Amino acid sequence: MKKLFSVFLILLFNPSFSQKIQDFTLESPNGKIKISIVINDKITWSVSHEKDLILAPSPVSMTFDQNEILGKNATLLNSKREKVNQTFESPFYKKSSIKNQYNLLILNFKNDFSIEYRAFDDGVAYRFITKKKKDITVKTEEVSLNFDQDYNTLMPYVRDLRNPKDPYISSFEAHYENKKISDFAKDTLAFLPFLIDYKNHKKAVFLEANLEDYPGLFVTNNKSKSGFEARFSKYPLQETNGGFNNINRLITERADYIVKTKGTRTFPWRAIVISENDAELANNDMVQKLSEPSKIKDISWIKPGKVAWDWWNDWNIYNINFKAGINTQTYQYYIDFASKNKVEYVVLDEGWSLEDDIMKHNPNVDLEALIAYGKERNVGIILWSSWMALTKNTVGIFNNYADLGIKGFKVDFLDRDDAKMVNSVYDIAQKAADYKLLLDFHGMYKPTGIQRTFPNILNFEGVKGLENNKWTPNDDVPLYDTTIPFIRMMAGPMDYTPGAMRNASKSEFKPSHSTPMSQGTRSHQLALYTIFEAPLQMMADSPTAYMKEQESTDFIAKIPTVFDETVALDGEVGKFVSIARKKANIWYLGAITSWDSRDITIDFSFLEKGKKFEAEIFSDGLNADKAAQDYKREIITVDSTSKLTYRLASGGGLAMIIK
């Protein structure tokens, strides 16, 4: 009898036994995707797509100070369901409007918190919501990703040597490593987004969105090596100068929490995009759909466009009667080139000012004269600055240069996404908007939707682009180029900086500082201007190189940087991709391949039926496998019934303007 009574007491007072198990499901509008939620001693969620398990049961929770854990032995108060079907405008994007249809479930719990789930036809997302009266300290957040099999992954790992003891200092530039879940790289972290490759051609990309007043999410293997668990950088307490040219801020002391924040707020979305074929991933709007609307009421002054860039080509212009370099005459030459080719901006990269004080100019650069010179020629000036120099006096700097007529700033070397840095990005964005300044965040973590909230941010790096690739002969760049449209680009725009006019085959590529080249063909480079999303898109090569290749330059100059419509035609991750985009009444098409040459067929059924179109086409030349600069230009007539097959050379491409 005593034994039975003891068992009764255990059942009565142990919450894991006494908690009533509660189940909820939420399906996507088309019924293919289902979220399953179980509330017991923990809250877990799982995701399935038709008969395939995408995410095995995975616990979620948040730990605050005073050891308060949201999600442990939680008491459900009520639930709410809703169906949403709306459309919103997206003026600086790959399409002019976005359809936002999903089913919603909100679970409200005791202790003033909720979890919101959304099921879309292309994926799922959840986030925590709190309604506490006082500010809170978040110690950590449990984000677990469990799987039923040891699937292949494409993971970008942190590989930064500036501060090996702190894995959260990162430029967020990494090629993807193809490893099993259980073979996660040791002694490092991976950042988002990353991809899981399932059976039946299905894939999933894991993202976060609406990252505000909170650190970014990294992952590592869980203890069983059957999935991943989140890691977050702790809040910085002490910093010191270091890194490149001593203009990075390295963390010397971190707190035991990730953020102190408002008690009433929403937290970042944890999202999974699910595809039945790879091409779907190359035209996805999940991050936009989960982000906050624009905080800028008047956006009429925000002008996307292309930028003549100096740094990648090392200011290497020639056949001129002055010494090229960081000086007024050189930049006037860049402005003349931009004006002649209807390029909207010129950027003055590092060297136009002191690196640690951008209020002090290089005496060889007459900035006011250049601004006036550009204005006469309808070319705007954008200035480079390190994050550290800009944040010494952000308002004073923006006020000064906006008054002078500068159009925006390229902000570099952020190299972190702890809560302090994320807050700084929002602060810079708001202050730049106050002075009607554009922003390009270089040396930056992946975008997470702030580009919708502050549309004056036209670009982000967070990608291993051409500037990095010019020194890396062992990197497989065409493989990377054919991977990022399906993974990194899903997070938002990429400051990849394409446009090399010196192109090389795999065996002929050599690193060069002043005469850099690209891996792959000329047509590959031209196609990137349509494939890679970048409302502020760089032209990385020198004006001299572009003028020697005027036919290619004319083609690049005609491609817009934002579009009204996008169609992902075909593709396979890491192998090839073809995308068509429309602006006004003109279509732009790009296709690229890895080092594997291949035949691709372009189906023109995306064109308006019953009309004839003129297509200007740049395809790989017959000898592009050896001479990567070899291309063929032709003009043909096509219509919606046309199907044309093209041979893409090794590292090759195809680019079209169809009107």
C-alpha positions in Angstrom: 0.0 0.0 0.0 2.8 2.4 0.9 4.4 1.6 -2.5 1.2 2.5 -4.4 0.8 5.7 -2.4 4.4 6.7 -3.3 3.8 6.1 -7.0 0.6 8.3 -6.7 2.6 11.1 -5.1 5.2 11.0 -7.9 2.4 11.2 -10.6 0.7 14.0 -8.7 3.7 16.3 -8.2 5.9 15.5 -11.2 4.8 17.9 -14.0 6.1 15.5 -16.7 3.6 13.0 -15.6 0.7 15.2 -14.6 0.9 17.6 -17.6 -2.0 16.8 -20.0 -0.6 16.2 -23.5 -2.2 18.6 -26.1 -1.9 18.2 -29.8 -2.4 20.8 -32.6 -2.0 20.7 -36.3 -1.8 23.4 -38.9 -1.9 22.8 -42.6 -0.9 25.0 -45.6 -3.6 26.4 -47.8 -2.9 23.6 -50.4 -2.9 20.9 -47.8 0.6 19.6 -48.7 2.4 20.9 -45.6 1.5 20.1 -42.1 2.9 21.4 -38.8 2.3 19.2 -35.8 2.6 20.7 -32.3 2.7 18.7 -29.0 2.4 20.4 -25.7 3.7 18.3 -22.8 6.5 19.0 -20.4 8.1 20.6 -23.5 6.7 22.2 -26.6 7.7 20.4 -29.8 6.9 20.9 -33.4 7.4 18.7 -36.5 6.8 19.4 -40.2 5.8 17.1 -42.9 5.3 17.5 -46.7 2.8 15.0 -48.0 4.2 11.7 -46.8 7.7 13.0 -46.1 8.9 14.1 -42.7 10.8 17.3 -43.2 11.4 18.0 -39.5 11.2 15.4 -36.8 9.7 16.5 -33.4 12.0 19.3 -32.1 11.6 21.2 -28.9 11.4 25.0 -28.7 11.9 27.2 -25.7 13.3 30.5 -24.4 15.2 31.0 -21.1 15.0 34.3 -19.3 16.8 35.5 -16.2 15.5 34.1 -12.9 15.6 30.7 -14.6 12.2 31.4 -16.3 11.8 29.0 -19.2 9.0 29.6 -21.7 8.1 26.3 -23.1 8.8 24.1 -20.1 5.6 22.8 -18.4 3.7 25.5 -20.2 0.0 26.0 -19.4 -2.1 26.7 -22.5 -4.8 29.3 -22.0 -6.3 29.3 -25.5 -5.7 29.2 -29.2 -6.6 31.2 -32.2 -6.7 30.3 -35.9 -6.9 32.5 -38.9 -6.7 32.3 -42.7 -4.8 35.1 -44.4 -4.7 35.9 -48.2 -3.2 39.3 -49.0 -0.9 41.0 -51.5 1.6 43.7 -50.8 3.8 46.0 -52.9 7.5 45.4 -53.2 9.0 48.3 -55.3 12.7 47.4 -54.9 12.6 43.7 -55.4 12.5 40.9 -58.0 8.8 41.4 -58.4 6.5 44.4 -57.9 4.0 42.7 -55.6 4.0 39.6 -53.4 1.1 37.2 -52.6 1.1 36.4 -49.0 -1.3 33.5 -48.3 -1.0 31.3 -45.2 -2.9 29.7 -42.3 -2.1 30.9 -38.9 -2.2 29.4 -35.4 -1.4 31.3 -32.2 -1.1 29.4 -28.9 -1.4 31.6 -25.8 0.1 30.4 -22.6 0.2 31.4 -19.0 3.1 33.6 -18.0 2.4 36.2 -20.8 3.8 34.5 -23.8 2.5 33.0 -27.1 3.9 31.0 -30.0 2.7 31.9 -33.5 2.9 29.4 -36.3 2.3 30.0 -40.0 1.9 27.4 -42.7 2.4 28.6 -46.3 2.3 26.5 -49.5 6.1 26.9 -49.7 7.1 26.5 -46.1 6.5 27.1 -42.4 7.5 29.5 -39.7 7.1 30.1 -36.0 8.1 32.8 -33.5 7.7 33.6 -29.8 5.7 36.6 -28.6 5.9 38.0 -25.1 3.6 40.5 -23.3 5.5 41.2 -20.1 5.2 44.6 -18.4 8.9 44.9 -17.5 12.0 44.5 -19.6 13.5 41.0 -19.9 16.9 39.5 -20.2 17.1 36.6 -22.6 19.7 34.1 -21.6 19.3 31.8 -24.6 16.7 30.4 -27.0 16.3 26.7 -27.8 16.0 26.1 -31.5 16.3 22.4 -32.3 16.2 20.8 -35.7 15.9 17.1 -35.6 15.7 14.7 -38.6 14.6 11.1 -39.2 17.6 10.3 -41.4 21.2 11.3 -41.9 20.5 13.6 -44.9 23.0 15.5 -47.0 23.4 19.2 -46.2 24.9 22.2 -47.9 26.4 24.2 -45.0 28.3 27.6 -44.9 30.7 27.3 -42.0 32.4 30.1 -40.1 36.0 30.3 -41.3 37.4 33.5 -40.0 41.0 33.7 -38.7 40.9 37.2 -37.2 39.8 36.0 -33.8 39.8 32.2 -33.7 38.7 32.2 -30.0 35.5 33.9 -30.9 33.5 31.9 -33.6 30.9 34.7 -33.7 33.3 37.1 -35.5 32.7 36.4 -39.1 32.5 38.0 -42.6 29.7 35.5 -43.5 31.6 34.6 -46.6 31.8 30.8 -47.2 31.3 28.2 -49.9 28.9 25.4 -49.1 30.3 22.1 -47.8 28.3 19.0 -48.8 28.3 16.8 -45.7 25.9 14.4 -43.9 24.1 15.8 -40.8 26.3 13.6 -38.7 29.5 14.8 -40.3 29.0 18.5 -39.3 32.5 20.2 -39.4 34.2 20.0 -36.0 35.2 23.0 -33.9 33.1 25.5 -35.8 29.6 26.8 -36.3 27.5 27.2 -39.4 25.3 30.2 -40.3 22.0 30.6 -42.1 20.7 30.0 -44.6 21.6 26.3 -45.2 20.0 23.5 -47.2 18.9 19.9 -46.4 18.6 17.5 -49.3 15.8 14.9 -48.9 14.6 12.0 -51.0 12.1 12.5 -53.9 13.9 15.6 -55.1 12.6 17.6 -52.1 14.8 20.1 -50.4 14.4 22.5 -47.5 16.2 25.7 -46.7 16.4 27.0 -43.1 16.1 30.7 -42.5 15.4 33.4 -40.0 13.5 36.6 -40.6 12.6 39.9 -38.8 15.9 39.8 -36.8 15.6 43.0 -34.7 17.0 43.7 -31.2 18.3 40.1 -31.2 21.4 38.1 -32.2 21.5 36.0 -35.4 21.2 32.2 -35.2 24.1 29.8 -35.8 23.9 26.0 -35.6 26.0 23.1 -34.5 25.5 19.4 -34.2 23.2 18.2 -31.4 24.6 15.5 -29.0 23.1 12.6 -30.9 24.3 14.0 -34.3 20.9 13.5 -35.7 20.2 17.2 -36.1 21.2 20.7 -35.1 20.8 23.0 -32.2 21.1 26.8 -32.1 23.9 28.9 -30.8 23.7 32.7 -30.3 26.5 35.2 -29.6 26.3 36.6 -26.1 26.0 40.3 -25.8 29.3 42.3 -26.1 30.5 44.0 -23.0 34.1 45.0 -24.0 35.5 45.6 -27.4 38.8 46.5 -28.9 40.1 47.5 -32.4 41.7 44.8 -34.5 41.4 42.8 -37.7 42.0 44.3 -41.2 43.8 47.6 -40.9 42.8 47.7 -37.2 39.2 48.9 -38.2 37.3 45.8 -37.0 35.8 45.7 -33.5 36.8 42.5 -31.8 35.0 41.3 -28.6 37.1 40.8 -25.5 34.3 40.2 -23.0 30.7 38.9 -23.4 27.8 38.8 -21.0 26.1 35.7 -19.8 22.9 36.7 -21.8 22.2 37.3 -25.5 20.0 40.4 -25.1 18.2 42.7 -22.7 15.1 43.8 -24.4 11.5 44.9 -24.1 9.1 42.6 -22.3 6.4 43.1 -24.9 7.6 42.2 -28.3 7.7 39.7 -31.1 10.9 37.6 -31.6 12.6 36.5 -34.9 10.9 34.0 -37.1 12.4 30.5 -37.5 11.4 29.5 -41.0 11.7 26.5 -43.3 11.2 26.8 -47.1 10.2 23.4 -48.7 10.5 22.7 -52.4 9.5 19.8 -54.6 11.9 20.9 -57.3 15.0 23.0 -57.1 13.8 25.9 -59.3 11.2 26.8 -56.7 14.0 27.8 -54.4 15.3 30.3 -56.9 12.1 32.4 -56.7 11.0 32.4 -53.1 9.6 35.3 -51.0 9.5 33.8 -47.5 11.8 36.4 -45.9 9.9 39.2 -47.5 6.6 37.7 -46.3 7.8 37.4 -42.7 9.3 40.9 -42.5 7.9 44.2 -41.2 6.5 46.7 -43.7 8.4 49.8 -44.6 9.0 52.4 -41.9 9.8 55.0 -44.6 6.6 56.7 -45.8 8.1 58.6 -48.7 10.2 56.2 -50.8 10.3 58.4 -54.0 13.9 59.4 -53.4 15.2 55.8 -53.3 16.8 55.1 -56.6 18.2 51.6 -57.3 20.8 51.2 -60.1 24.2 50.1 -61.1 27.5 51.4 -59.7 30.9 51.8 -61.3 33.3 50.4 -58.7 37.0 51.2 -58.2 38.4 48.7 -55.7 38.1 45.3 -57.4 40.0 46.6 -60.5 42.5 48.5 -58.3 41.8 51.8 -60.0 43.5 50.3 -63.0 42.7 52.6 -65.9 45.1 53.4 -68.7 45.7 55.0 -72.1 45.2 58.3 -70.2 47.4 61.4 -69.7 47.4 61.3 -65.8 48.5 59.0 -63.1 45.6 56.6 -62.1 44.9 56.2 -58.5 42.8 57.5 -55.6 42.6 61.0 -57.0 40.2 63.5 -58.5 41.1 62.9 -62.1 40.7 59.1 -61.8 37.2 59.5 -60.3 36.2 62.0 -63.0 37.2 59.3 -65.5 34.9 56.9 -63.7 32.1 59.4 -63.7 32.5 60.1 -67.4 32.3 56.3 -68.0 29.2 56.0 -65.9 27.5 58.9 -67.6 28.3 57.7 -71.1 26.9 54.2 -70.2 23.9 55.4 -68.2 25.3 53.9 -65.0 23.6 55.6 -62.1 26.4 55.8 -59.5 30.1 55.7 -58.8 31.4 54.5 -55.4 34.5 55.9 -53.8 35.9 53.0 -51.9 38.6 53.0 -49.2 41.2 55.7 -49.5 39.1 58.7 -50.3 39.3 59.6 -46.5 41.1 58.5 -43.4 39.9 55.0 -42.6 39.3 55.9 -38.9 37.9 59.4 -39.5 35.8 59.9 -42.7 35.3 63.6 -41.9 39.0 64.0 -43.0 39.5 63.7 -46.7 42.4 62.4 -48.8 43.9 65.7 -50.1 44.2 64.2 -53.6 40.4 63.7 -53.8 38.4 66.9 -54.2 35.1 65.5 -53.1 32.9 68.6 -53.6 34.2 69.0 -57.1 33.4 65.3 -57.9 29.9 65.7 -56.5 29.3 68.7 -58.8 31.0 66.9 -61.7 28.7 63.9 -61.2 25.6 66.0 -60.8 26.2 67.7 -64.2 26.4 64.2 -65.7 23.5 62.6 -63.8 25.8 60.3 -61.8 25.5 60.1 -58.0 28.4 59.5 -55.6 28.4 56.8 -52.9 31.0 56.8 -50.2 32.7 53.8 -48.5 33.1 53.8 -44.7 34.0 51.2 -42.1 31.2 50.6 -39.6 33.6 51.7 -36.8 34.3 55.1 -38.4 30.7 55.7 -39.3 29.3 55.0 -35.8 31.7 57.4 -34.2 29.3 60.2 -35.2 26.6 58.8 -37.5 24.2 61.8 -37.4 27.0 64.3 -37.9 28.5 62.3 -40.8 25.2 61.8 -42.5 24.2 65.4 -42.0 27.5 66.7 -43.5 27.6 64.5 -46.5 23.9 64.6 -47.3 24.3 68.4 -47.4 27.2 68.0 -49.8 25.0 65.9 -52.2 26.3 62.4 -51.5 23.6 59.8 -52.4 24.6 57.0 -49.9 27.1 55.0 -48.1 28.7 51.6 -48.5 29.3 50.4 -44.9 31.9 47.8 -44.4 33.5 45.5 -41.8 30.5 44.9 -39.5 31.5 41.2 -39.3 29.1 40.3 -36.4 25.4 39.7 -35.8 25.2 39.9 -32.0 22.3 42.0 -30.7 24.4 45.1 -30.4 25.4 45.0 -34.0 21.9 44.2 -35.2 20.6 47.2 -33.3 23.3 49.3 -34.9 22.2 48.2 -38.3 18.7 49.4 -37.6 19.9 52.6 -36.1 22.1 53.4 -39.2 19.2 52.5 -41.5 16.8 54.9 -39.7 19.4 57.7 -39.6 20.3 57.2 -43.2 16.6 57.4 -44.1 16.3 60.6 -42.1 18.9 62.2 -44.4 17.6 60.4 -47.6 20.7 58.3 -48.0 21.0 54.9 -49.6 22.9 52.1 -47.9 25.0 49.1 -49.1 26.0 46.9 -46.1 29.2 45.2 -47.1 31.1 42.9 -44.6 27.6 42.1 -43.4 25.6 39.2 -42.1 22.9 37.7 -44.3 19.8 39.9 -44.8 16.8 38.9 -42.7 14.1 41.2 -44.0 15.3 44.6 -42.9 15.5 45.4 -46.6 11.6 45.5 -46.6 11.5 47.5 -43.4 14.1 50.0 -44.5 14.1 50.0 -48.3 16.9 52.5 -48.4 19.1 49.5 -47.7 19.6 48.3 -51.3 22.2 45.6 -50.8 24.1 43.3 -48.4 27.2 41.3 -48.8 27.1 38.1 -46.7 28.3 36.2 -49.8 31.7 35.2 -51.1 31.7 37.4 -54.1 34.0 38.3 -56.9 36.2 40.5 -54.7 37.1 37.5 -52.6 37.3 35.1 -55.6 39.9 37.1 -57.4 42.6 35.6 -55.0 41.3 32.1 -54.6 42.4 29.7 -57.4 41.3 26.7 -55.4 37.7 27.8 -54.9 35.2 26.3 -57.2 33.4 29.5 -58.1 31.0 28.3 -60.9 29.8 25.6 -58.4 29.2 28.4 -55.8 27.5 30.6 -58.4 25.1 27.8 -59.2 24.4 27.2 -55.6 23.7 30.6 -54.0 20.6 31.4 -56.1 18.9 28.4 -54.3 20.2 29.2 -50.7 21.9 32.5 -49.9 19.8 34.6 -52.3 16.6 33.4 -50.6 17.6 35.6 -47.7 17.8 38.7 -49.8 20.0 40.8 -52.1 23.7 40.0 -52.5 26.6 42.4 -53.1 28.4 39.8 -55.1 29.9 42.5 -57.5 29.9 40.7 -60.9 31.1 42.1 -64.2 34.6 40.8 -64.9 35.7 41.4 -68.5 38.8 39.1 -68.1 37.4 35.6 -68.0 39.2 32.4 -67.5 38.7 28.7 -67.9 39.4 26.4 -64.9 43.0 25.7 -65.9 43.8 29.3 -66.9 42.6 31.2 -63.9 45.3 33.0 -61.9 45.0 35.3 -58.9 45.8 38.9 -59.7 45.4 42.1 -57.7 45.5 44.8 -60.5 44.2 42.8 -63.5 41.8 40.4 -61.8 39.8 37.8 -63.7 36.8 35.6 -63.1 36.3 31.9 -63.3 34.0 31.0 -66.1 33.0 32.6 -69.4 32.0 36.1 -70.4 28.4 35.0 -71.0 28.4 33.6 -67.4 29.3 37.1 -66.1 26.7 38.8 -68.2 24.0 36.3 -67.0 24.8 37.1 -63.3 23.2 40.6 -63.8 19.9 39.0 -64.2 20.3 36.0 -61.9 21.8 37.7 -58.8 19.5 40.0 -56.9 21.0 43.4 -56.1 19.0 46.6 -56.3 22.4 48.4 -56.1 24.5 46.3 -58.5 28.2 46.8 -58.9 30.2 46.8 -62.2 33.4 45.4 -60.8 35.8 45.9 -63.6 37.6 49.1 -64.7 36.2 51.6 -67.2 39.1 50.8 -69.5 38.2 47.1 -69.5 34.6 47.9 -70.1 35.3 50.3 -73.0 37.5 47.7 -74.7 34.5 45.4 -74.4 31.8 47.9 -75.3 29.4 45.3 -76.7 29.2 43.5 -73.4 29.1 46.8 -71.5 26.1 48.0 -73.5 24.3 44.8 -72.7 25.0 45.1 -68.9 24.0 48.8 -68.9 20.5 47.9 -70.3 19.7 45.4 -67.5 17.7 46.9 -64.6 18.4 46.0 -61.0 14.8 45.6 -59.8 12.0 43.9 -61.6 8.2 43.5 -61.9 8.0 39.8 -62.3 10.3 36.8 -61.9 10.1 33.3 -63.4 12.5 30.6 -62.3 12.7 28.5 -65.5 14.9 25.6 -64.5 17.8 24.6 -62.3 19.5 22.1 -60.0 21.4 23.2 -57.0 25.2 23.3 -57.7 24.7 22.4 -61.4 22.8 25.1 -63.3 20.1 27.7 -63.0 18.0 29.7 -65.5 15.8 32.7 -64.5 13.7 35.2 -66.4 12.7 38.6 -65.0 10.5 41.3 -66.5 10.7 45.1 -66.1 8.0 47.1 -67.9 7.5 45.3 -71.2 11.0 43.8 -71.5 12.2 40.4 -70.3 15.8 39.6 -69.1 17.0 36.1 -69.0 20.1 34.5 -67.5 21.4 31.0 -67.3 24.7 29.7 -65.9 26.3 26.3 -65.3 29.0 24.9 -63.1 32.3 23.6 -64.6 30.3 20.9 -66.2 29.3 22.0 -69.7 25.7 21.1 -70.6 22.8 21.7 -73.0 19.9 23.7 -71.7 16.6 24.3 -73.3 14.9 27.6 -72.9 11.1 27.4 -73.0 9.7 30.9 -73.9 6.2 30.1 -72.7 6.5 32.9 -70.1 6.2 35.4 -73.0 2.8 36.9 -73.8 0.9 34.7 -76.3 0.3 35.9 -79.8 3.2 38.4 -80.0 6.6 38.3 -81.6 9.7 39.3 -79.6 13.2 40.4 -80.5 15.8 38.6 -78.4 19.4 39.9 -78.1 21.4 36.9 -77.1 24.9 36.4 -75.7 25.9 32.7 -75.7 29.2 30.9 -75.2 31.4 30.9 -78.3 32.5 27.7 -79.9 36.0 28.1 -78.2 34.8 29.3 -74.8 36.1 26.1 -73.2 39.6 27.4 -73.8 39.1 31.1 -74.4 36.5 32.0 -71.8 36.1 35.5 -73.3 34.7 33.9 -76.5 31.0 34.6 -77.0 28.5 34.8 -79.7 26.0 37.7 -80.0 22.9 37.4 -82.1 19.5 38.9 -82.5 16.6 36.5 -83.3 12.8 36.5 -83.2 11.0 34.4 -80.6 7.4 33.9 -79.3 5.7 32.0 -76.5 5.9 28.7 -78.5 9.6 28.9 -79.0 12.0 26.3 -77.4 15.7 26.8 -78.1 18.6 24.7 -76.9 22.0 26.2 -76.1 25.3 24.6 -75.3 26.8 26.1 -72.1 30.5 25.7 -72.0 32.4 24.7 -68.9 31.6 27.5 -66.4 29.5 29.0 -69.1 26.3 31.1 -69.4 23.6 32.5 -71.5 22.1 36.0 -71.3 19.2 37.6 -73.2 17.2 40.8 -73.4 13.8 40.0 -75.0 11.5 42.9 -76.2 
